[in-house]
Amino acid sequence: MTLIDEPRAVHAGGPTLPQERRLVTAIPGPESERLLARKASAVAAGVGHTVPVAVVAAGGGVVVDADGNSLIDLGSGIAVTGVGNSNPRVTAAVAAQLESFTHTCFTIAPYEGYVAVAEALNRLTPGDHEKRSALFNSGAEAVENAIKIARHHTRRSAVVAFDHAYHGRTNLTMALTAKNIPYKSGFGPFAPDVYRMPLSYPFRDGGLTGADAAARAISQIEKQVGAENLAAIIIEPIQGEGGFIVPAEGFLAGLVDWARANDVVFIADEVQTGFARTGAMFASEHEGIVPDLIVTAKGIAGGLPLSAVTGRADIMDSAHVGGLGGTYGGNPLACAAALATIEAYEEDGLVERAREIEAVLYRELGSLQARDARIGDIRGRGAMVAIELVDPETGVPDAGLTARVARESIARGVIVLTCGTYGNVIRFLPPLTIDDDLLVEALGVIGDVLAA
């Protein structure tokens, strides 16, 4: 028995939404094709899309399009809708706030919602030290502000990021991001004084331990940057766009220890891993590390735009008054959504549900791997798991196969996302509200596609 006892229909802000994969037309259907034609003539070509549908409803573990097709959702809007689309707690909280006011700008006229979200983040994030939080709109914006704060606190400028990292699409965060296509190509020059170091990548590291991988990175930092010049190390505890890479045990702890010894701010980018996604409230907890600053977004507010930087009070308070902020940061509606979303994580057993989803993913994907040597690796935690597809003889990444599997799975009614520096990773990010039957069915479809 899972924590979701009667999962076959959910309330998605309207009529009960059947939890089923249903194909009424080919995908895209005619209504979706009409919207996509409008998109092509109205929206900038650089704004792409993965799934060729016009969404009209979503909830539980499904997305429904304008043609009546119901697709199983293994993407959650890139790990955003962990509590489900139109979660009743969230919609009720946002509706109530909408009746009161939509905006004042917190830096002009403060309101309780922002303060309450900051209090919740200070309570939930790793470590029992005194903390402060600041709210923003997007993950990239929060990353930029974390770097600003670290530089202001240390009076140093250099920043270290890692191979395969993804931290955003703004100028500074593109410099931190590793992958060229589609994120960086043609958009330079990028912000200076950013240095990239080798990551622990167990599948491709030839047995290198986490401690040895940390020593390798630290040696390069000391030789190429110098601790005396370094403001911050920023890393995703489990990489997202880079391929759901889980560093070997000891890697993160080694970096934290070195950073503390050298007065370098250690920043955990938990934009994708945060809020129950990995079977803990934050992925840093799996290795027992306590970041100086932690960046959150995506799963924080049930789909409304909100992000945050939370960290040690002395670091967060080092910026001068007026140095942090923004017109929409901590918008009242987003704050109301965040408080309701956090309530759902804590009161609806969603951390535990993520662990149950992990067990299903590893069981079903392990069965597929036993039959198909092209699945070179299964990795991840909680409801954040991936498979890496390779040539079984050479281990060379197979991006072509990955793209075909994703495309055909979508055509058969299962939304999957790809990732990885080499484009050969399929990632599974189902809503934590998905039921086991729907999840198993979706993985069965992917298995059929691979077999074909």
N, C-alpha and C positions, 0 to 999 in steps of 0.2 A: 504494500500500500504506500503510495506517495503522499506528500502533504496536500496534494490536490485531489480530493476524493471523488468529485463528480466533474470531470474535466471536459466533457464532450460539448459543452456550450458555455459561452461567457457573455457577460454584458459588456458591450463595447461602446458605451455612451449612447446607446439607442436600443434597437431590438436585440434579442439574444442572437449571438453570432455562432453558427454551427462550427465545431472544431473538426473540420474535414478538408481533405484535398479534393477539389472538385474542378474538373476541366469541362467547361461548356463549349468553349471555342479553342482554336489554336491560339497560342500566345505569341504575339499580341493579337487580340480580337479586334473587331472593327471599331468599337468605341475607343479602345486604347490607341489604335492607329490614328484616329482623328486627333486625339490629344497630342500624340507625339509629332504629328504634322504641324500642329500649332506651336509646339515647343520649338521645332526647327526654325520656324519663321519669326519667333519672338524672343527666344532665349539665346544667349551667347553660346557659340559652338563649343567653347571650352568647358561648359558645364555639361558633363556627360551623364549617363544613367546606366545602371547595371541590368535592371529588370524592365523590359518593355511593356509596362502596364500603366493604366490610369487608376490609381488607388481610390476607392470610395469608402472603405471601412477596414478596420484591423482590430484585433484583440486576441487575447489568449496566445495561441501559436499560429494564427493565420492572418493573411492579408487578402482582401477581396477587391477585385477590380471592377471596372464599369461594365464589363461583359458578363459578370456573374461568376468568373473563375475565382476559386479559393485556393491560394497557394500557401503551403507550409513555410513558415518564416524561420529560417536558421541564420538570420542576420541581425535582427533587432535594431535596424537603422544604424548599424555599426555599434552595437553594444549600448545603445541609448535606452531602449524600452525594456529594461530588465523587469520592471513591474507590469509589463504589458502595455499595449496601446489603449488609451482611454481608461486607465485604471480608475475604478469608481472613487477611490479616496482622492485621487489627483483631480479628477474632473469636478468633484464637489468642492474641493478647496479653491480651485481656480475660479469657479463660478461665483463663490462667495466673495473672493477678493475683487472680482470684476464688478460686483455691485458697489464696492466701496470706492476704489480708485485704481487707475491703471498705471500712474506714473507721477512722481514728483521730482525724481533724481535724488538718490540717497545723499549725495554730497551737497545738495541744496536743502532739502527738508527730510530728515531721516524718518524711518518707520520701523515698527517692531519686527516685521518679517525678516528683514536683512539681518538684524541682530540675532534673531532666533536661529537662523540658518548658520551664522557664524558660531553660535554657542553649540549647536549640534555637531558641526565639523570639529570644533576643538575637543569635544567629548569623544567622538568616534575614531578619529585618526590615531595612529600608533603613538605611544608614549604618554607618560603621565605628567610631563613637564607643563609649565604654563605656556599657553598658545594664543595666537591671534589669527584671524582670517580676514581676507579681503575677497570680494565677489566681483566677477567679470562676466563676459558673455560666452566665450568660446574657449576650447582647450588651448588653441594657439595663443590667444590673448593672455590666458593665465600663465602659460609658459614664459611668454615675454616678460610679464610682471615678476615672476619668480626670479628670472635672470636679473632684472632691474634691482630687485631687493637685495639679491646676493652681492651684486657689484657695489651697491651703495653701502652695504654693511661691511664688506671686506676692504673697500677702497682698492680693489683689484679689478682687472677687466677680462682676463682669459676665462674661457668656458670649455670644458671637455664634454663631448658627446661620444656615442659609440657606433661601431659598424651596425648597419641594418636599422638604425634608429628612425623613428618617425615622431616629429614633435609639432608639425603644422605646416602651413602654407604661406605665412607672412614672411617678410624678408629675413628677420632674425631666425624664425623657426625653420625656414628653408635651409639656412646655413647649418642648423642642427640636424636636419633630416638627411638621411644618407642616400635615398633612392632618387635617381635622376629623372627617369620617365615614370609617371607623368608629372612629378611634383616640382622639378627644378629647371628642367631644360629650357633655355632661352630667357629665364627670368632674372639672371644675375646682372651686376655683381651683388654678392651677398654680404651680410654683416661680417666684419672682421673679427679676429681674435677668437675664433672657434676652432677647436682641434678635435680630430676623430681618433678614437682608440679602438683596439681590437676587443670584441665581445667574447664571452664564453658561449660557444655554440656546440653543445655536446654532440649532435649528430654529425658535425663536420670537423670536430676538434681532435679526432684521433686519440681519444682517451685522456685528454688534458683535464686535470682536476680543476675544480672551481678556484682553489687557493692558488694553483700555478697560473691559471688564466688571469687572476687578479694581479699576481706579481708581474706578469708580462705587461699588463696595461699600466700598472704603476711605474714600472721601469721606463716605459715610453713617456709617460707624463713628466716624470722627473727630468728626463733627457731633453724632451722637445719643448716643454712649457715651463717647468719649474714651479714648485709649490708656492714660491713667494710671489708669483704672478697670477695664480689661479684663484678665481672667485668661486667657481662652482663646478661640480660634477653633476650632470643630469642624465638619468637613465630610467627606462621603463623596467620595472621589476620582471615583467614578462612582456616581451616586445609584441606590439600589435601588428602594424602594417609590415614590419620587418619579417614576419613569418611565425608569430606565436612562439618565439624562441624563449625557452626557460633556461636561464643560466645554471650551470652546475652549482651544486651546493657549496657555499663558501665564497663564491665570487662576489656577491653583493656585500656580504659581511666584511670581506677583505677591503673592498673599496671604502666602506663606511669607516672602518677603523683607521685607514690611512688619512681619509678626509678629516676626521676628528683630530688626529695627531698634528695636522698641518693647518688647522683653522680654515679649511675649505668647506663651503656650504654643500651638503649633499642633498640633491633635489630628486625626489621620486616622482616621475611623471606617471600618475595612476589614472590618466584620462580614460583609458580603455579598460584597465583592470579593476578600477574602483567600484565600490558599492555592491558587494556580494557576488560579483561576477565570477571570481575564482574559487568560491567556496570559503572565503573569508571576507570580512568587510573590505579589507584592502590587501593586495597581493604581498605587500611588504611583510605582513604578519607571518607568511609561510616560512620565512627565514629569520624571523625575529629581529629584523632591522627596524630602527627608528630613524626615519629621515629628518633632516633639519627643516626642510620644506617639502610639502606634498601638494601636487597639482591634481585637481579633480575637475571633471566635466561629464560629458556623455550621460552616464546613468544617474546623475545627481538629481534630476528634476522630471523624470517621466516623459521626456520629449520636449520640454520647454528649454529655451537657451539660457544656460547658466553655467558658470565655472567658478573655481575658487583656488586661491593659494592659502594654505594653512601651515603654520609652522611655529618655531620657537619664538616666544614673545620678544626676546631681545633682538632677534634678526628682523622680524616683521615690523617692529616699532622703530627700526633704525631710519626708515624713510621719513623725510620731512612732511609736515602737514601739507596736503594738496599734491604730494608727489604720486599718490595712487588714486585711482578712481576712473570715472568714465560716465557718460550720459546714461547708458542703459544698464550698467553693471549692478546686479542684484535687483533687477526689476521686480516690483511687487507681485506680479502674477507668477513669475518664475520662482520667487521665494516661497510663495504659497504651495506651488507644485512640489518644490524640493522638500518642504516639511512633511507633506503628505506621502511623498515617495520614500523618505527615510522611515516614516512610520510603517509603511508597507514592508520594507526590508526587515525591520525589527519585529513587527508583530505578526507577519504572515509567514514566518519561517523560511524566508527566501535564501538566506545563507545556507541552511540545511538543504533546501531544494537544489541549489547549485551543485552540492556534493552528490545528490542523487542523480542529477543530469550527467555529471562526470562519469559515474559508474555505468550508466547506459551508453554513453558515447564510447568509452574504452571497451566495453563488452562488444558492441556492435562493430566498431571500427577494427578491433582486434580480430574479430572473425573474418572481416573483409581482408585484412592484411595477411592472414594465414592462407588465403586463397589467391592473393594477388601480390606478387613481389614488387610491383611498381609502387606500392605504398611503402616508402623507405622508412618513414618515421611517423609515429603518433605521439603528440606531445600537448601539454597544456594542463590547466587545472580548472576544476569546476565546469561552468558552462562557457569555457574559453579553451577549446581544444581544436587541434588542426592535424591534417595529414600532409606530409610532404611527398610529392610524386616524382619519381626518378626513373632513369633507365636502370633496370634491375641488374644489368651486367656491370655497368660502370659507375653507378651512383650519380651520374650527371643529371641535373635538374631537368624535368620535362614540362616546360611551360606550355607547349602545344597541347599535350594531353590534359593538363589542368584547365586550360581555357575551354576545351571541348566538353569536358565533364561538367563544368559550371554551366555552360550554355545549354547543354541538353537537359541537365537537371531542372533548370528554370523552365524549359519548354515542357517538362513533365510535371510542373507544379510545385517545385521545391526551390526556394530562394536560398542560394549559397553565394558566398563571397570568396574571392581569391585574395592572396597577399603574398608577401615574400619578396626579397630583393631579386630573386631569380624568376619570380612569377609562377612558381610551381607549388604553392601551398593553398589548400582549401581550408578555410577556417569555419568553425561552427560556433555561432554566437546566438543560440536560441533565447527567446524570452524566458525568464525564470518561471513564467506562468504556463509554459507549454506542458502538455501531459505526455506520459511515457508512450502511449500508443501512437500519438502523432509523431513523436520524435523517432520512434523505431520505424514507422512507415517511411518517413523522409530518408532515413539512412538506408533503408531497403531500396528506395528509388535510386540513390546515388550508387549503391552496389550494382544494381542492374545496368546503370549507365556505364560504369567501369567495365563490367563484363562484356558489354556490347562493343 
